[in-house]
Amino acid sequence: MLPKKFAPALFGLILSGLMSLLVSGISTYRALGFGDGYVPLWTGAWLTAWLVAFPVVLVAAPLTRRAVALLVGNGR
């Protein structure tokens, strides 16, 4: 079990992995359809997207939390 201090990074890793998997799968399908080579192309697109998505989530999450807090009246 990991220490609690890793929770935000682990959350970002899992969330960015799942979202990039879903979006790259849909995008690959829309561009090429299902057929020979779909899975390898999807996998390549997903890994590339995840490499970008993970650091973006780590940076964007605190900003998004602040924006939501301001929008719902809990801002400082």
BELMOUR-V763748 format. One record per residue. N is the residue number from 1. PHI is phi in whole degrees, -180 to 180 (NA if undefined). NEAR is the number of other ideal C-beta (glycine too) atoms within 12 Angstrom. D_CENTER is the distance of its C-alpha to the mean C-alpha in Angstrom with 2 decimals. Layout:
# BELMOUR-V763748
((N | PHI | NEAR | D_CENTER) (N | PHI | NEAR | D_CENTER))
This chain:
# BELMOUR-V763748
((1 | NA | 6 | 22.80) (2 | -85 | 11 | 20.91) (3 | -66 | 9 | 22.24) (4 | -59 | 10 | 20.77) (5 | -63 | 8 | 20.03) (6 | -88 | 13 | 17.03) (7 | -57 | 15 | 15.47) (8 | -61 | 19 | 13.21) (9 | -68 | 20 | 11.89) (10 | -67 | 19 | 11.64) (11 | -59 | 20 | 9.89) (12 | -62 | 26 | 7.16) (13 | -64 | 23 | 7.32) (14 | -69 | 19 | 7.41) (15 | -63 | 24 | 4.95) (16 | -66 | 30 | 1.99) (17 | -65 | 23 | 5.02) (18 | -68 | 20 | 6.02) (19 | -67 | 23 | 4.31) (20 | -69 | 32 | 4.88) (21 | -62 | 23 | 7.95) (22 | -66 | 20 | 9.08) (23 | -67 | 22 | 8.97) (24 | -68 | 31 | 10.46) (25 | -64 | 24 | 12.87) (26 | -65 | 19 | 14.06) (27 | -64 | 20 | 14.46) (28 | -65 | 27 | 16.31) (29 | -62 | 18 | 18.42) (30 | -64 | 14 | 19.31) (31 | -79 | 16 | 20.32) (32 | -123 | 19 | 22.19) (33 | 74 | 14 | 22.65) (34 | -77 | 15 | 23.04) (35 | 176 | 13 | 25.50) (36 | -58 | 9 | 26.40) (37 | 88 | 15 | 23.67) (38 | -60 | 21 | 20.79) (39 | -63 | 17 | 19.13) (40 | -63 | 14 | 19.52) (41 | -67 | 22 | 18.27) (42 | -62 | 28 | 15.16) (43 | -60 | 18 | 14.59) (44 | -63 | 18 | 15.19) (45 | -65 | 29 | 12.93) (46 | -64 | 29 | 10.00) (47 | -62 | 19 | 10.90) (48 | -64 | 19 | 11.39) (49 | -64 | 28 | 8.14) (50 | -66 | 27 | 6.42) (51 | -61 | 18 | 9.27) (52 | -85 | 21 | 8.53) (53 | -66 | 29 | 4.90) (54 | -61 | 27 | 5.96) (55 | -65 | 17 | 9.12) (56 | -64 | 19 | 8.18) (57 | -62 | 29 | 6.52) (58 | -62 | 20 | 9.72) (59 | -81 | 17 | 11.85) (60 | -76 | 20 | 10.78) (61 | -59 | 23 | 10.84) (62 | -64 | 15 | 14.59) (63 | -66 | 14 | 15.44) (64 | -67 | 17 | 13.96) (65 | -60 | 19 | 15.89) (66 | -64 | 15 | 18.92) (67 | -63 | 14 | 18.77) (68 | -64 | 15 | 18.58) (69 | -59 | 14 | 21.42) (70 | -68 | 13 | 23.45) (71 | -71 | 11 | 23.01) (72 | -100 | 10 | 24.13) (73 | 87 | 8 | 26.93) (74 | -106 | 11 | 25.86) (75 | -72 | 11 | 25.47) (76 | -89 | 7 | 27.83))
